[in-house]
Structure formats: C-alpha cells, structure tokens
C-alpha cells in the first residue's frame, strides 16, 4: 500500500509539472501572438532559449525597482526587457553579443518607443564603464560557463569599487552560484524555487540586512 501511495504521489507531481510546463509554453506563445513579435522561438545556432516570463515577472515583483537601472546580460530577443519596462526602472539596458539576436530585438522594439530602453550589441566585458557603473540590478539567465561567470563576478565587483551603490544580481538556472559570494561583497538575499525549473533563481545583494523571505 505504501509503495502504491508513493507511485500515485509521483504521478500526480509529474502530471502537475507537465501541466505547468505546457501552460508556460502557451503563455510565451500568446505573448508573441498578442504583441506580434518573435520572442520565444528557439535559435539553435546560438543556443537561444527565452527566459520563463512568469518567473521573471514574479522575481521583479519581489524587488524595489523604483529609480533603479536594470541590465539584462545576454538579452536575446528582448523578452525580459519587455517585462522590465512595465516596472519603474529609470533605465533598461539589454546587452546581446549575437548579431542575429540583437537584430531581432531591435525589430521587436522598433514600434514600441520607450526612452528608458537601450539595446547594446556587445560583449558584456567590453561595454563602457559609465554604463556598467550605473547599473543596480543585473539579470542573468545562466549565459556563461564557469570561467566567464567568475569573470563576470569580478567585473561587477570592480564596478562596485569604482562606484559604491546598491547592486542586486538575479541569477537564474544557478549553476555556479557559489562564485558570487567568493569576493565577500555579495551575499544571497533570496532563493526562489519554481516548480518547473530544475534549479532555483538566486538573488544576490551587496546590501546588509536585505531579505524578502
């Protein structure tokens, strides 16, 4: 009887997980259809996959975005930026190194004028320091392997040392989360578990005493 109960619970969990997965997929497709844009279609040539939009929206709602500068590292086709503009960020940057994805994002925003949004076709490690040093909230959908993630942490740490300010880093698909706390500047502020994600989203901060648990 015990084994049967375990199997039933596992089956219910599996069905629920699949339901949420397909509901999210439908949501992202509807997002494209309603806006008449191309955000969700995968691009295998550059390993592009869109962030789960309902997760991003949930994350944004946990943060104080008022008068903050936001930067999406590896902004792809701009879907996260489209959500970000619904919040009260004062500036929104999308940095994308791939020329094809950058061109699609430019097309997606061409008839949606918002002076807060700036699309940058560049390597994040090569953008100018003035832009980098203004950012308060960074978003990463696990765009880097190990070495580049460590390099990114160093990049943001040096930026903070040049311009002392509040910084938060949203790290989804958090494979190398331990790298963010090695410099003793950033600490884990919140860990968010979404049912269909295999790893949590972790928000790091350089501010003491911050938690939204």
Beta strands, then each sheet from edge to edge (+ up, - down):
strand 1: 69-73
strand 2: 91-96
strand 3: 117-121
strand 4: 137-140
strand 5: 168-171
strand 6: 187-192
strand 7: 201-205
sheet 1: 3+ 2+ 1+ 4+ 5+ 7- 6+
end
